[in-house]
Amino acid sequence: MPKAKAPGAVSDINVTPLVDVMLVLLIIFMVITPMLQKGVSVDMARVNNPRPMQDADKEDATVLAITRDGKIYLGSDGIAIDKITGKVKDRIADKLDKTVYVKSDARAKYGDVVAVVDAVRAAGVDSLGLLTEKVTARSAGAAAAATP
């Protein structure tokens, strides 16, 4: 009586479980990513030598945002220009660090930014931070061509 042979080794990779896991991870990241953003996103002005302001990323930081179309947000809540002074006073009343950060869209009207800064100053804020982004490095050829 001949002995039964064991089946040969399967050399194919089963990718179905891998695809299932990757799709679940993709869905999780797609759902979570919008929740990670704090406040309102604006296209901030780009400068060569910005000062680092890590305190603006803290959870309890007071951040005002001015969008391109002139809308003003305190955190992620819309606010009218005449209510900024009162709201900022309430927010910084019990804080040791009374710094307020203003981030403005690069194409926002200058008058809107000045009005917000004046309203923040009227609230008794001693330290005001204007948030900007660092200019990304250009290639050496483009930089050489730009200099006369």
C-alpha positions in Angstrom: 0.0 0.0 0.0 1.6 3.3 -1.1 2.0 6.0 1.5 0.0 9.3 0.9 2.2 12.2 0.0 1.9 15.5 1.7 0.7 18.4 -0.5 3.5 20.6 -1.8 4.4 23.9 -0.2 2.3 26.9 -1.5 4.7 29.5 -2.8 2.0 32.1 -3.5 1.6 35.0 -1.1 -1.9 35.6 0.2 -2.3 39.4 0.0 -6.0 39.5 0.9 -5.4 40.0 4.7 -2.8 42.7 3.9 -5.2 44.5 1.7 -7.9 44.3 4.3 -5.7 45.8 7.0 -4.5 48.6 4.7 -8.0 49.6 3.7 -9.0 49.7 7.4 -6.0 51.9 8.2 -6.7 54.2 5.2 -10.3 54.7 6.4 -9.1 55.4 9.9 -6.6 58.1 8.7 -9.2 59.6 6.4 -11.6 60.0 9.3 -9.1 61.2 11.9 -7.1 63.7 9.8 -9.7 66.5 9.6 -10.0 66.3 13.4 -6.3 67.0 14.0 -6.5 70.5 12.6 -7.0 73.2 15.3 -8.7 76.4 14.4 -9.1 77.7 10.9 -6.5 77.1 8.2 -5.3 80.2 6.4 -2.5 80.7 3.8 -0.1 82.7 6.1 2.4 85.1 4.8 5.9 83.7 4.1 9.0 85.3 5.5 12.7 84.5 5.4 13.5 84.6 9.2 10.4 83.9 11.3 10.7 83.7 15.1 9.6 80.3 16.4 6.4 80.5 18.5 5.9 77.0 19.9 3.4 78.3 22.5 0.9 79.0 19.6 0.5 75.2 19.2 -0.6 74.7 22.8 -4.1 73.6 23.5 -5.0 76.7 25.6 -3.4 79.3 23.3 -5.5 82.2 22.2 -5.3 82.3 18.4 -7.3 84.7 16.1 -7.4 83.9 12.4 -8.3 86.3 9.6 -9.3 84.7 6.3 -8.9 86.1 2.8 -12.5 87.2 2.7 -12.3 89.1 6.0 -13.9 86.6 8.3 -12.4 86.5 11.8 -12.2 83.3 13.9 -11.3 82.9 17.6 -10.0 79.3 17.7 -12.5 77.7 15.3 -15.5 79.9 16.2 -16.5 82.8 14.0 -16.5 86.2 15.8 -17.5 89.7 15.0 -14.9 92.5 15.2 -16.7 94.3 17.9 -16.8 91.2 20.2 -13.1 90.5 20.0 -12.1 92.7 22.9 -14.6 91.1 25.3 -13.9 87.5 24.3 -10.1 88.0 24.5 -10.4 89.6 27.9 -12.4 86.6 29.1 -9.9 84.1 27.7 -6.7 85.7 29.1 -8.2 86.7 32.5 -6.9 83.7 34.4 -3.8 82.9 32.4 -0.2 83.7 33.4 0.9 84.0 29.8 -1.3 86.7 28.2 0.0 86.3 24.7 -2.5 86.3 21.9 -1.5 85.0 18.4 -2.9 86.4 15.2 -2.6 84.4 12.0 -3.8 86.1 8.8 -4.1 85.0 5.3 -1.4 86.5 3.1 -4.1 88.1 0.9 -6.3 89.4 3.7 -6.9 93.2 3.7 -4.4 95.1 5.7 -7.3 97.1 7.3 -8.9 93.9 8.6 -5.6 92.8 10.3 -5.0 96.3 11.8 -8.6 96.3 13.2 -8.1 92.9 14.8 -4.7 94.0 16.3 -6.3 97.2 17.7 -9.2 95.2 19.2 -6.7 92.7 20.8 -4.6 95.6 22.2 -7.8 97.2 23.6 -8.3 94.0 25.6 -5.1 94.7 27.5 -2.9 92.2 25.8 0.8 93.0 26.4 2.3 90.4 24.0 0.9 89.9 20.5 2.4 87.3 18.1 1.9 87.5 14.4 2.2 84.0 13.0 3.9 83.4 9.6 5.5 80.6 7.7 9.1 80.2 6.7 9.9 80.6 3.0 10.9 77.2 1.5 14.4 77.0 0.1 14.8 77.6 -3.6 17.2 75.8 -5.8 20.7 77.3 -6.1 20.2 78.0 -9.8 17.0 80.0 -9.2 18.6 81.9 -6.4 21.6 82.8 -8.5 19.4 83.9 -11.4 17.4 86.2 -9.1 20.4 88.1 -7.7 21.7 90.8 -10.0 
